[in-house]
Amino acid sequence: MEDPGHYFRGLDLYALEIDTAYLNITSKLNEQYWLYTRNEDCYLCPWKRYDEAGFTNSLVTEVSTHHTQHFLVSKSGESTYIRTDSASLAEIRVCDNSFLPGEFGVYDFDIDACRIETSLEPVNAHLAILVCFLAYVGLALFCFGLKFVPGKPVHKFERWLGWRAGEQEKPEASGKQRLRSLDTFRGIALAIMIFVNDGGGHYYFFEHATWDGLYVADLVFPWFLWIMGVCIPMSVRSNQKKNTPLLSVIYQITLRSVKLFCLGFILNTLGGWIRVERLRVPGVLQRFAISYFVVAVVANLLAKVNFCPKVSDNKKMNILKDILDLAPHWIVMLTILLIHQLVVWLVPAPGCPQGYRGPGGLHDWSPERNFSGCIGGITGYIDKQFFGTSHIYGNPTAKHVYTASAFDPEGLFGSLTTIFQVWLGYQAGYTLQVYADNKYKVGSHWLFWSVLTGGIGCLLCGGSQHGGWIPLNKNLWSLSFVMVTSCFAFALLAFLFVIIDMRNWWKGQPFVYAGMNSILLYCGHSVGYNLFPWHFMVGEMRTHADKLPEALWGMSLWIFIAFVLYKKKVFVTV
């Protein structure tokens, strides 16, 4: 599927790594040149010298196929870096060109004509996605068709394994049936998480964005947080019905938050010898713990505070009841958000410009200015001062592209906007409670929130990757990132709510099983993702066609484990 052949014009194509190609640079003039390169993924970065020695007539190099590559041939190699707007660039430039190479292709760059041509067509790196998608569609149709086979072989198979046939719901504490759309939503996010953590077939768009931007992997974490917020109003209502003392409620919230934080801290120690002096403190579950604690405590403290107790008597205002009921909560959350934005915009980190939120390093570099220690601006500075540089994440996505310093994407200061994202999920959950008897209102309100948050997010980022007032950025958990990911969350939950809980067109399989045991699968995957049978290698596995099925296998195996636990009525919570 991705085999270009072994040799081409003496070039060993089997020596290429995945997502790379050959570029053959030639010139008929017997002069010395220097090659400078720049990757489109490195925003506002300077030209970087490829080799200090330079070349004379020809040079063969490997290039990445992830993003558009820019090449500059220069008469001088004196500087390691050259700004793209440098005044001296016109004097030393011989030729510059750019193109987007394809995997395992061979390209010729003729300096004299300043032209890049394709000598060997690249392979179709995306064909594996289509094949695997069709395979899963075929499997789904096969499983669906088994229900119509006489003798019900599915039930016989379940009994043979010792499972009980039929659906076994995990009831709510109130005795009501769970909304399968919530568990399905959580299960979809979990499946995507496992898939991208297992490599995502080595497709760059299944990974995290380097700094600004939004790739598939960037949706997982905010969706988990958002759906956690959706479920908090259920516990608040349960506490009110039981008349549970407030101190007891806060104790339970605190205990759960401490458990999540400690569990995340322990998971940070996976993968090698434990050096206490370099132990990472922040993490995914730690941010869950912080945001859950704040939102849950505020929700329970203000549960009985209602500025508009008679709104339900007014039919025109009743449409806003779910928002007006939470007016005190909104004041608190918007205050938290305002504090975050004021600090980001007005407080400069030492040695960094006011309001700087870039990745540092080569970003906007110049001989007179180097923001190597400014990654994340005041956000990164606060986290380094609070935890210490040795106790935060040392390999951020911006490190290899921008040569940036340490930065923790789950740091402390970014938790403020994370809290607001969980709160948006709380608003969705409260809407569900207010209009429980009118599912059409629930769906329409969620769609309204989807349009609203999406519009705000698009306005803030200017509808582009690096533009706008506040670019989309998961590392900083920017406000535009919160809005756009919440937009997708509202829309997805509304869609699932309609087809699962309203129309009964689908029961959420197989994702619903994963969603009912999310913490177990998260921890299990974190511990065992690099162990057999979830992870393995057969041969070199140097293509997407090799890596994609392996990543899908690991994801599918964990979902199957969740299905077995569901049949055995095993559910793990924190």
N, C-alpha and C positions, 0 to 999 in steps of 0.2 A: 504493500500500500504506500510506503514511503521509501522505496528503494530506487535511488537514482543510478545505480551501477557502482562498480568499485573504483574505476579509474576514469579520469577524463583529462586529456592533455597532460598526463603525468601527475595530475593531482589526485591524491588519495581521498576519495569522498567518504570512505568509511572512517577516516580519522576525524571527521567533523563531529562536533557535539550537536545535541539536539538544538534546533532553532539557530543554526549558524549557516553561513554560506562563504564562498571564496570570492574575493575581489582581487583581480589582477590589474595592477597599475603599470602602465607602460609609457615610454617616451622615446622618440627617435633621436632626440637631442642628447648629446653626451655631457649633461650638466647635473650637478648635485641638487637634489630637492629634499624637502622635508614634508612629511605628511602630518596634518593636523585633523583631528576628528571631533565631532560633536554629535551627541545623541539627542533626538527630539524629546526623550523622556527627562533629560536634564534641562529644566526650564531656566532661561536666562544664564546659562553656563557659558564659559568662554571656550574657545578652541583649545584643545589639548594636544600636545605634541605626541605623535605615535612612537617615535624612536629618536633617541638623541643623535645617532650616527647619520640618519638620513639614508637616501638611496640615489642611484644614478640613472639607470635605464629602466629598471623594472622592480616591482615589489608585489609580493603575494601576501595577502593578509586575510584573516577570518573576520567576518562581521556578523553582528547579531541581527536577527530578523524580527525582533520584537517591535521596534519602532523605526521611524524614518532616520536614516543615517546621513550625516552631512560630512563632506570631505573638503579639505582645503590643502592645496599643494603650494608650498611656499619656497621662496628663494633663500630664506634664512630660517635657521632652527635655533636661534639664540635664546628665545623665550620658551619656557615650558607651557605657558598659557598666553593666549591672545584674546582680548575682548572682541566680540563681534562688531562693536562700533569703534574700534581703535582707529585713530587717524593714520597710523603707520601701516595699516593693513593693505591699502592700495599699492604701496611701494613694494611690498614683498610678495604679494599674491601673484601666482602664476595661473591658477585655475581653481574654481570651487564648484562643486556639484552635490546633489543629494538625491537619494532614491530609497525606496522601501524594498529591501531584498526579500527573497523567498527562501524557505528552508532547503538546504542542500543544492542551491543554485550556484552557478559560476558566472561572474560578471567581469567585463573588461572595461577599465577606465582609461581611456585614451587622453593623456594630458594635453597633447598637442591640439587635439580637436575639442578638448573639454567635454567629452561625451562618454556616457556610460551605456553599454550595451549588454544584453543577455546572451551569453554563449551557451549555457546549459540551462534549460528551463527547470525551475524548482519543482519539488514534489507538492502535492496537495495535502498540506498539513492538517486541514480541517475536515477531510473526508472521514476520519475516524469518529468524529462527533456524530455525523449523520448515521454511520453504520451502527454505533452503539445506541443511538436514540431509537432507530428502527428495531433493534434487538429488544430493547425494553418495551417498546410498544407491542411487539409480537408476544413477549412474555405475559404482558398484562391481558392481552386478548385471549391467550391460551388459558390463563387462570380464570378469566371470566367465563370462558366457554365450558370449563369443567363443571360449572354449576348446573348445566343443562344435560350432562351425561347421565344416563340411567344408572341407578345404583349409588349415586352420590359418592364417587371415589374420594372426594376431598374429605368428607366426614369419616370414611373408613380409614384414611391415612392418619387423620387426627387421633382416632381411637387406637390405632396401632402404635402411635407414639405416646399414648397415655394422656392425650389432651381431651378435654371435653369439647364436643362440637357445639357450635352456636356462639353468638356474641356474648361477651361477659363484660359488662360495663363496670367501671369503678365509680360507685355512686358518690355524690357530694355528701358532705356532713349533714346537710339539710334533708337528704333523701331524694333530692331532685337529680335527674339524669344530667350528666356532664354535656356541655356543648362540645360536640366533636370537632367543630371548626377551630376552637382554641387549641386543642391538642394537635390537630392537623397542622395548623400554622406553626406551632412549636416544633413539630416533627420535620416539617419542610426545612426550617432554619437549621435544625440539627443535622439533617442529611447533607445540606450544602456545606456546613461546617466540616463534617467528617471528610467529604469529598475534596474540598480545597486544602485541608490540612494534610491529606494523603498525596498532595501534589497537583490535583486537578488536571491530570494528564499532561502537566508541564505547559499548559497554555497560559500565557502571561495575563490574559484578561480574566482568568479564574482566580488570580492571586490578589494581593492587596496593591492598591495604587502606591507608587513610590512616595509621593507627598500629596499634592493636590489631586483631586479626581475621585472617581467612584467606579470600582471594579466589583465583580461578583462577590468576592470574599468580604468586601467592606459592608455588605448588607447584613451579614450573619449576626454580629454582635449587637448592633442597634435593634434588630428585630427581636432578639432574645430579651433585651432589656424592656422593650416596648410591650411585649406580650406579658412580661412579669407585671408591669403596671396595670394591664387589663385585668389581671386576676386579683389585685389587691382590694378593690371595692367589695369583692365577695367575702373576704375575711373581715372587713370592716363591718359589713352588714350582719355577719354572723355574730360578731362581738356585741353589736347593739341588741340583737334579739336575745342573746343569752345574758345581757346585762353584766358582762364581764368587767370587773374593775379596771380602770384606766392603767393603774400601776402594773397590774398583771398583764395587760395587753402589751405595754411598753417593754416589760421584762421578756415576754415571748418574742417580740420583734428583735430586741437586742440579742437574745440568745441565738436566734436564727442567723442574724447578721454576723455574729462572732463565728458561728460554725462555717458559714460561707467563706469568711475571710481566712480562717485557719486552713480550710480545705484548699483554697487557692494558693496560699502560702506554701503548703506542703507540695502541691503540684509543681511549683516553681523549682523544686529541687530535683526534678527528673532530668536524666540525661548526662550523668557524670559524677565526678567527685564533688562533694559538698564543701565549698570554701565559705565559711561563715562571713569572712570579711568582704565577700563579693555576692552575698545572697540577695537576690532580687526580692524586694518587698511588694511593690504593686503587681497587679495581675488582673485577669479577666474576672474571676470570682470575687476578688477583692473589690472591684468596682461595682459588681452586683450587690455586694454587702453594703457598701456606702450608700448607693442610690436607693436601695430597698429600705434601708433604715430611715433615711430622711423622708421619703415619700410616705411610707407606712406610718411613721410617727405623726407627721403633719396631718395626714388623713384622719387618723383616730382622734387627735387632739381637737380638730375642727369639725368632727362628724356631726355634732349637734348644733353647730353655729350655722345659721341660715339667714342671710340678709333679705331673702324674698320668700317668706313662708306661705304667702297666699298666691303665688304665681299660678298654681294649678287651677285657681278659680277663673283665671283669665284665659280664654281659649286662644287668643292671639299670641299671648306671651308663653303659653304652654310649650310652644315649639322650642323655646330657649331654656326650658326648665333645667335640663341637664347641665347647662352652662351656668345659669344664674344660681343654682343651688351650691355650686362650687366657687362662688365669687371670693370668699375669704381665702380659699386654697390658691386661687389664681393670683391673688395679691402677693402671697408668700412666694410662690414659684417665679413670678415675674420679677420680684425683688432679687431673688437669687440670680436670675438670668441677667438682670441689670448690673449687679455687682461684678459678674464675670466680664461683661462687655466693657464696663468702665475700666477695669484693671487692664484688660487686653489692649484697649485703645490708648489709654492715658499713661500707663506706668511702663517705662522702658526698662529692659534688662540692662545691667551694667555693660557698657561697651557696644550696645546694640541700638539701632534707631527706635524711636518711639513707635509703637504699633507694629513692629516687625513680627511677622509670623511665618517666615520662610524656613527652609531646611538648613540654612547656614552653608558652610563649606564653600563649594564652587558657585552657589547661587548668587547671582549679581556680583561676582568677584571682580576686583580690579587690583592693579599693583598697589594702590594706595589704601584699599579697603578689603578686609577679609573677615567674613562673619562666621569663622569656623566654630566659634563657641556660642553662636546665637541661634542654634536650631530650636525652633518653636518659640523664640522670643521670650516674653515674660513667663509663658506657660512652662517652658523647659527650665528656666531659671528657678522658679518656685519649687519645682519637683526636685531639682538637684540640691537646693538648699535644705529642703525638708527631709529627703531620704539620704542624700549624699550620692555623688556620682557613681560610686561603686555599688550602690544598691538599687540602681534602676537598670532598665534594659539597655544592653551595650551594643546591640546590633539592629538598630531601626532600619526600616526600608530605605531610608535616605542615605545610609552610610556608604554603600558601595557606589551609588550613582553620583552623589554630591560630595563624597568624602566628608560626611558630617560626623559630629561627635555623638556621644550617648544621648538617647532620648527615650522616655517611656511613654508609649501610646496609651497606657492605662494609668497614668500618673494621677496625682491628687487634684490639681487645679482643674483639669478637664472633667472631673466628676461633677462640677456644677452644671454644665450643659447636659451631662448624662442624666442628672436628676430631673432636668426639665423634660428630657425625652421619655423617661419613665412616667413622668406626670402626664404627658400626652396619652400614653397608654392607659393611665388611670382614668382620664376623661372618657376614653373609648369604653372602658369597663363600666363606668358610671352611667353612660348613655344606655348601655345594655340593660342595666337595672331599672332605670327610669321608665323605659319603653319596653319592658319585658313582654307586655301583652300586645304590642304592636311591632312585629318584626320588620315591617316595611319601613317604619320610622327609624329603627336601628340601622338598617342598611343605608338609608338615604342620608342619615346624619354622618355615618362613617365616610360616605362618599364626599359629603360636603367638607369634612375635615381633610380628606385626601387632597381635594382641589385647593383648599386654603393653604395647607402646609406646603404643598408642592409649588403653588404660586409664590409664596413668600421665599421659599428656598431658591427658586429660579431667579427671583428679583435680586436676592442678596448676592448670588454668584454670577449674575449676568448671563446665565445660560451657557457658561463655558467652563472649561476645566480650571483655568488659572485666573479668570477675570472676575469682575464684580467687586463689591465692597468686601464680601467675606467669601473666599473660595471654599469649595467643598473640600473638607480635609478631615479624615478619620483620626489621624494622629493627634490633632488638636481638638477633635470632637467639636468642630466649628458649628455655629448656629445654622448655617446653610446646610451642613451635613445632617444635623438633627432634623431639620424640616423636610429635606428630600427623602431621607430614609423613612421618616414617619409617614410621608405621603404614600410611599410604596406599601408600608405596613397597613395603613388604613384601607387602601384599595384591595390588598390581598385578603385581609380578614373579611372585608365586605363580600368579596367574591366567594370565599369559602363558606361564609355564613349563609349565603343564598343557595348555593348548590348542595350544601350538606345539611344544614339545620332547617332551612325553609322548604326546599324542594325535594330533599331526599334523593337527589340524583346520584350521589356518591356518599360513601361512608368514611372517606378519608384514608382508606387503606392504600399503602402500608404505612404512611407517615404518622397516622394517629397512634400507632403502637409506640413509635419512637417518642412522640410527644408526651406520652403518659409515663415515661421513664427517662426523662431528659437528663437529670443530674447523674444517674447511673451510667448512661451512655457517654456523657461528656467525660466523666472521670475515667471510665473504662477505656475510651478511645485515647485519652491523654496518656494513660499508662501503657497501653498495648498497641499503639498505632504503628510502632516500628518492630512489632513481633509477628512471627508466623502464627496463624494463617492469614492475618489481616494484611501483612506486608511481605512481599517476596520479590525476588528477581529471577528471571529466566534469561540467561545470556546477558548481553550488554544492555538491552532495553534502551536503545538510543533514539527511539522515535516516539511520536505521540500515539501511534497505533499500538505500541507496547505498553506505554505508561497509563493511557486512559483506561483500558479494561482493568488494570490492577487497582487503580484508584476507585473505580466503580465497584469492584469486587469488595474492597474494604468497607465501603459505605453500605452496600447491600447486605453484607454479613452482619453488621451491627444492627441494621433494621430487622433482619431475621431473628437475631437474638432478642430484640425488643418484642417481636411477635411471640416468641416462645415464652418470655416472661409474662406477657399479657395473658396467654392461655393458662399459665400456671398461677395467675393472680398474684404475681410478685411486683410490687410497686415500691420504689425507694424514693423518699423525700428527705429534705433537710429541715 
